[in-house]
Amino acid sequence: MTKCSHTDQIRDIQPHTRGCEECLKTGEKWVHLRLCMSCGHVGCCDSSKNKHATKHFHTTTHPIMRSFEPGEDWGWCYIDEVELDFSR
């Protein structure tokens, strides 16, 4: 089983916005939101047209995001390609 080797990069962050930062600027819509656990950037998921959360990873190499949807406690490490459990 693959483990995430980047959990040391998780910070105690606050989200920058309540919606996808880039979509809010352009008036676009999103499907679901993701929160960068390194800097607090809020981006839209890969089911959204613009996939801003993944674009944020490619721009910054911040490895871990978590769902920014109410009631969801999972995250994802882009580098190790492993799901994380934030319910603890």
Residue pairs with C-beta under 8 A, 6 or more apart in sequence:
2 80
2 81
2 82
3 80
3 82
4 63
4 64
4 77
4 80
4 82
4 84
5 79
5 80
6 63
6 64
6 77
6 79
6 80
7 64
7 84
9 37
9 38
9 62
9 63
9 64
10 37
10 38
10 64
11 37
11 38
11 39
13 35
13 36
13 37
13 38
13 39
13 40
14 40
15 35
15 40
15 42
15 68
16 40
16 41
16 42
17 24
17 42
18 42
19 30
19 33
19 42
20 28
20 30
20 33
20 42
20 43
20 44
20 48
20 50
20 52
21 41
21 42
21 43
21 52
22 28
22 43
22 44
22 50
22 52
22 55
23 29
23 30
23 44
23 48
23 50
23 52
28 49
28 50
29 48
29 49
30 44
30 45
30 48
30 49
30 50
30 52
31 44
31 45
31 47
31 48
32 44
32 45
32 47
32 48
32 67
32 68
32 69
33 42
33 43
33 44
33 45
33 53
33 67
33 68
33 69
34 42
34 43
34 44
34 45
34 53
34 65
34 66
34 67
34 68
34 76
35 41
35 42
35 65
35 66
35 67
35 68
36 42
36 43
36 53
36 56
36 57
36 60
36 62
36 64
36 65
37 62
37 64
37 65
37 66
37 75
38 60
38 62
38 63
38 64
39 60
39 62
41 53
41 56
41 60
41 62
42 68
43 51
43 52
43 53
43 54
43 55
43 56
43 65
44 50
44 51
44 52
44 53
45 51
45 53
46 53
46 54
53 65
54 78
56 62
56 65
57 63
57 65
57 78
63 77
63 78
63 79
63 80
64 75
64 76
64 77
64 78
64 84
65 75
65 76
65 78
66 73
66 74
66 75
66 76
66 84
66 86
67 73
67 74
67 75
73 85
73 86
73 87
74 83
74 84
74 85
74 86
75 83
75 84
75 85
75 86
76 82
76 83
76 84
77 84
